Amino acid sequence: MAQGVVFRVLGPLEVVWGARAVRIPAGKQRTLLASLLLSPNDVVPMEDLVGLLWDDGLPDSPRAALHTCLTRLRTTLGRHEEGLSGLIRTSAAGYVIDADAASLDLLRFRAHVASSHAAAAACDDAAEAAALVEALSLWRGPVLPDVRSASLHHDVVPRVTEEWLRARERCHELDLARGRHDELVGELRVLIRRYPFHERFWHQLILSLYRCGRRVEALQAFRDVSVRLRDEMGMDPSEQLRTLHLAILRGDPDLMGVGGRAVHRYGRFGKSAEIG
């Protein structure tokens, strides 16, 4: 592992060596590096890489073209530090990039999430929340918006984004359990504009509005998501959303419950048929 290199993929692609940014040329080199970094320490098959790099039409000799691209990427990295080019290794099946939590923000994010899971198992909500905040602080925006590959953004990036969504959801649950519903309303409104079919965020927004004493807005939010789901997806709201709606109509006192563990009747959302 080359010491001092930092790769960032949780936002625009960045490579830093020491205090200097390493410029990776736009095009295939950027796509190749990003594709390897999204599967760190795992061999990415050559066939998969060819599809990610040439989703607009294969070259005449795909493997030779991929090898040429790899050689150019290694040369780009090696101009800054000879050890950088050696981070990308070749195997019989494909290519792999060596990384750890110190060198890659994605692995650092996953390490913090793992710490949050350990804290949750120990029933330590404060430590769980702190670990999630650290994890989420690493995200600088959508994953790799400056990497041009339709296949990468269709097949690979959504899996990484889903990890962020789960961490955000859990962080909101902990905030709700600690009575921070006022602080969540604005954040959740922004999120549902970005992810209009993500029902967990709608659930958390509706519950937050109700706990803020904004019952009419909570009911309107339920109507908004119901109409959107039916008109655009041809589906009804999830059972969890419908249960929350009925509880609001009844004025169920359990909806206001704050304190204790973060997993409770209306604060913890079950499995969702979400389209993020």
LINJO-V893751 format. One record per residue. N is the residue number from 1. RES is the residue in one small letter. SS is DSSP state (hx for helix, st for strand, lp for the rest). D_FIRST is the distance of its C-alpha to the first C-alpha in whole Angstrom. Layout:
n | res | ss | d_first
N | RES | SS | D_FIRST
N | RES | SS | D_FIRST
This chain:
n | res | ss | d_first
1 | m | lp | 0
2 | a | lp | 4
3 | q | lp | 6
4 | g | lp | 9
5 | v | st | 9
6 | v | st | 11
7 | f | st | 13
8 | r | st | 16
9 | v | lp | 18
10 | l | lp | 21
11 | g | lp | 23
12 | p | lp | 23
13 | l | lp | 20
14 | e | st | 18
15 | v | st | 15
16 | v | st | 14
17 | w | st | 13
18 | g | lp | 14
19 | a | lp | 18
20 | r | st | 18
21 | a | st | 18
22 | v | lp | 17
23 | r | lp | 20
24 | i | lp | 19
25 | p | lp | 23
26 | a | lp | 25
27 | g | lp | 26
28 | k | hx | 24
29 | q | hx | 21
30 | r | hx | 20
31 | t | hx | 22
32 | l | hx | 19
33 | l | hx | 16
34 | a | hx | 18
35 | s | hx | 19
36 | l | hx | 15
37 | l | hx | 14
38 | l | lp | 17
39 | s | lp | 16
40 | p | lp | 13
41 | n | lp | 11
42 | d | lp | 15
43 | v | lp | 16
44 | v | st | 19
45 | p | st | 22
46 | m | hx | 23
47 | e | hx | 26
48 | d | hx | 25
49 | l | hx | 23
50 | v | hx | 26
51 | g | hx | 28
52 | l | hx | 26
53 | l | hx | 26
54 | w | lp | 29
55 | d | lp | 31
56 | d | lp | 34
57 | g | lp | 35
58 | l | lp | 33
59 | p | lp | 33
60 | d | lp | 35
61 | s | lp | 32
62 | p | hx | 29
63 | r | hx | 27
64 | a | hx | 27
65 | a | hx | 27
66 | l | hx | 23
67 | h | hx | 22
68 | t | hx | 23
69 | c | hx | 22
70 | l | hx | 18
71 | t | hx | 19
72 | r | hx | 20
73 | l | hx | 17
74 | r | hx | 15
75 | t | hx | 17
76 | t | hx | 17
77 | l | hx | 14
78 | g | hx | 14
79 | r | lp | 17
80 | h | lp | 15
81 | e | lp | 12
82 | e | hx | 12
83 | g | hx | 8
84 | l | hx | 8
85 | s | hx | 10
86 | g | lp | 8
87 | l | lp | 7
88 | i | st | 10
89 | r | st | 11
90 | t | st | 15
91 | s | lp | 17
92 | a | lp | 21
93 | a | lp | 21
94 | g | st | 19
95 | y | st | 16
96 | v | st | 13
97 | i | st | 10
98 | d | lp | 7
99 | a | lp | 7
100 | d | lp | 8
101 | a | lp | 12
102 | a | lp | 10
103 | s | lp | 9
104 | l | st | 12
105 | d | hx | 15
106 | l | hx | 16
107 | l | hx | 14
108 | r | hx | 16
109 | f | hx | 19
110 | r | hx | 19
111 | a | hx | 18
112 | h | hx | 21
113 | v | hx | 23
114 | a | hx | 23
115 | s | hx | 24
116 | s | hx | 27
117 | h | hx | 28
118 | a | hx | 28
119 | a | hx | 30
120 | a | hx | 32
121 | a | hx | 33
122 | a | lp | 34
123 | c | lp | 36
124 | d | lp | 35
125 | d | hx | 35
126 | a | hx | 34
127 | a | hx | 31
128 | e | hx | 30
129 | a | hx | 31
130 | a | hx | 29
131 | a | hx | 26
132 | l | hx | 27
133 | v | hx | 28
134 | e | hx | 24
135 | a | hx | 23
136 | l | hx | 26
137 | s | lp | 25
138 | l | lp | 22
139 | w | lp | 24
140 | r | lp | 25
141 | g | lp | 27
142 | p | lp | 27
143 | v | lp | 24
144 | l | lp | 23
145 | p | lp | 27
146 | d | lp | 26
147 | v | lp | 25
148 | r | lp | 28
149 | s | lp | 28
150 | a | hx | 30
151 | s | hx | 29
152 | l | hx | 26
153 | h | hx | 28
154 | h | hx | 30
155 | d | hx | 28
156 | v | hx | 25
157 | v | hx | 25
158 | p | hx | 28
159 | r | hx | 26
160 | v | hx | 24
161 | t | hx | 27
162 | e | hx | 28
163 | e | hx | 26
164 | w | hx | 27
165 | l | hx | 30
166 | r | hx | 30
167 | a | hx | 29
168 | r | hx | 31
169 | e | hx | 34
170 | r | hx | 33
171 | c | hx | 33
172 | h | hx | 36
173 | e | hx | 38
174 | l | hx | 37
175 | d | hx | 38
176 | l | hx | 42
177 | a | hx | 42
178 | r | lp | 42
179 | g | lp | 45
180 | r | lp | 42
181 | h | hx | 44
182 | d | hx | 45
183 | e | hx | 42
184 | l | hx | 41
185 | v | hx | 44
186 | g | hx | 42
187 | e | hx | 39
188 | l | hx | 40
189 | r | hx | 42
190 | v | hx | 39
191 | l | hx | 37
192 | i | hx | 40
193 | r | hx | 41
194 | r | hx | 37
195 | y | lp | 38
196 | p | lp | 41
197 | f | lp | 41
198 | h | lp | 39
199 | e | hx | 41
200 | r | hx | 40
201 | f | hx | 39
202 | w | hx | 43
203 | h | hx | 44
204 | q | hx | 42
205 | l | hx | 44
206 | i | hx | 47
207 | l | hx | 47
208 | s | hx | 46
209 | l | hx | 49
210 | y | hx | 51
211 | r | hx | 50
212 | c | lp | 51
213 | g | lp | 54
214 | r | lp | 54
215 | r | hx | 55
216 | v | hx | 57
217 | e | hx | 53
218 | a | hx | 52
219 | l | hx | 54
220 | q | hx | 54
221 | a | hx | 50
222 | f | hx | 51
223 | r | hx | 53
224 | d | hx | 51
225 | v | hx | 48
226 | s | hx | 51
227 | v | hx | 52
228 | r | hx | 49
229 | l | hx | 48
230 | r | hx | 51
231 | d | hx | 52
232 | e | hx | 48
233 | m | hx | 47
234 | g | lp | 50
235 | m | lp | 49
236 | d | lp | 51
237 | p | lp | 49
238 | s | lp | 47
239 | e | hx | 49
240 | q | hx | 47
241 | l | hx | 48
242 | r | hx | 51
243 | t | hx | 52
244 | l | hx | 50
245 | h | hx | 53
246 | l | hx | 56
247 | a | hx | 55
248 | i | hx | 55
249 | l | hx | 58
250 | r | hx | 60
251 | g | lp | 58
252 | d | lp | 57
253 | p | hx | 56
254 | d | hx | 53
255 | l | hx | 51
256 | m | hx | 51
257 | g | lp | 50
258 | v | lp | 47
259 | g | lp | 46
260 | g | lp | 44
261 | r | lp | 41
262 | a | lp | 40
263 | v | lp | 41
264 | h | lp | 44
265 | r | lp | 47
266 | y | lp | 46
267 | g | lp | 43
268 | r | lp | 41
269 | f | lp | 41
270 | g | lp | 41
271 | k | lp | 40
272 | s | lp | 40
273 | a | lp | 41
274 | e | lp | 39
275 | i | lp | 38
276 | g | lp | 35
